[in-house]
Amino acid sequence: MKERIMTTMYQSTAIAGFLLLASAGVVAAQDVIIAPEQETVVREYVKKQPLASVKIPGVELNVGTAIPDTVELHEVPSVKYRYVVVDGRTVLVDPGTRKIVKIIQ
């Protein structure tokens, strides 16, 4: 009986630890903060340098979603992120991971 209790406690601790790590990963993926000045720079640049909107079948536009390598990302001067216009929305992407960091409506 004592072994069963210890096994259950170990499993509960392991599950709790896994859930904690998993949730920390989700939070970290969403912790990118775009300064208002950067967002303004992006908005103004996109207005001056309009791109055709693209469609990316099978990809939901959410922060943390990876943009396929087949989609060309465009540089914004003085901003570390790249952008693409998808379904009429400007999407900021981390060029290293190709993950969406911000969707500008």
C-alpha positions as CSV (number, residue, x, y, z in Angstrom):
1,M,0.0,0.0,0.0
2,K,2.8,2.4,0.9
3,E,4.5,1.8,-2.5
4,R,1.2,2.5,-4.3
5,I,0.9,5.9,-2.5
6,M,4.5,6.8,-3.3
7,T,4.0,5.9,-7.0
8,T,0.8,8.0,-7.1
9,M,2.6,10.9,-5.4
10,Y,5.5,10.6,-7.9
11,Q,3.1,10.5,-10.9
12,S,1.2,13.5,-9.6
13,T,4.4,15.5,-9.1
14,A,5.7,14.6,-12.5
15,I,2.4,15.6,-14.2
16,A,2.3,18.9,-12.3
17,G,5.9,19.6,-13.3
18,F,5.1,18.8,-16.9
19,L,2.0,21.1,-16.9
20,L,4.0,23.9,-15.3
21,L,6.7,23.6,-18.0
22,A,4.1,23.4,-20.8
23,S,2.3,26.4,-19.6
24,A,5.5,28.4,-19.2
25,G,6.3,27.7,-22.9
26,V,2.9,29.0,-23.9
27,V,3.4,32.2,-21.8
28,A,6.9,32.7,-23.2
29,A,5.7,32.4,-26.8
30,Q,3.2,35.1,-26.1
31,D,5.4,37.4,-24.1
32,V,6.8,39.4,-27.1
33,I,6.1,43.0,-26.5
34,I,6.0,45.4,-29.4
35,A,6.6,48.9,-28.3
36,P,4.0,51.4,-29.5
37,E,6.7,53.3,-31.3
38,Q,7.7,50.1,-33.2
39,E,4.1,49.5,-34.1
40,T,3.7,53.0,-35.4
41,V,6.9,52.6,-37.5
42,V,5.5,49.4,-39.0
43,R,2.1,50.9,-39.7
44,E,3.6,53.9,-41.5
45,Y,6.1,51.8,-43.5
46,V,3.4,49.4,-44.6
47,K,1.2,52.3,-45.8
48,K,4.1,53.7,-47.8
49,Q,5.3,50.3,-49.1
50,P,2.0,48.4,-49.8
51,L,2.3,44.7,-50.5
52,A,-0.3,42.4,-52.1
53,S,-2.1,40.4,-49.5
54,V,-1.4,36.6,-49.6
55,K,-3.4,33.6,-48.5
56,I,-1.7,30.8,-46.5
57,P,-4.0,27.8,-46.7
58,G,-4.1,25.7,-43.6
59,V,-2.4,28.3,-41.4
60,E,-4.4,30.1,-38.6
61,L,-3.2,33.6,-37.9
62,N,-2.4,33.5,-34.2
63,V,0.5,34.8,-32.1
64,G,3.0,31.9,-32.0
65,T,1.9,30.3,-35.2
66,A,4.8,29.6,-37.6
67,I,4.7,31.1,-41.1
68,P,5.8,28.6,-43.8
69,D,9.2,29.1,-45.5
70,T,7.5,29.5,-48.8
71,V,6.1,32.9,-47.7
72,E,8.4,35.8,-48.3
73,L,8.9,38.0,-45.2
74,H,9.7,41.7,-45.8
75,E,12.0,44.0,-43.8
76,V,11.0,47.1,-42.0
77,P,13.9,49.5,-41.3
78,S,14.8,49.9,-37.7
79,V,12.6,47.0,-36.5
80,K,14.0,43.5,-35.8
81,Y,10.8,41.8,-37.0
82,R,9.7,41.2,-40.6
83,Y,6.2,41.5,-42.0
84,V,3.8,40.0,-44.5
85,V,0.2,40.9,-45.3
86,V,-2.1,37.9,-44.9
87,D,-5.8,38.2,-45.7
88,G,-5.5,41.9,-45.5
89,R,-3.9,42.0,-42.1
90,T,-0.3,43.0,-41.4
91,V,1.5,40.2,-39.6
92,L,4.8,40.8,-37.7
93,V,7.1,37.7,-37.7
94,D,10.3,36.8,-35.8
95,P,12.6,36.1,-38.7
96,G,14.6,33.6,-36.7
97,T,11.7,31.3,-35.8
98,R,9.2,32.5,-38.4
99,K,6.6,32.7,-35.6
100,I,4.0,35.4,-35.6
101,V,4.6,37.9,-32.8
102,K,1.9,40.5,-33.6
103,I,-1.1,40.9,-35.8
104,I,-1.9,44.5,-36.7
105,Q,-5.4,45.0,-37.8
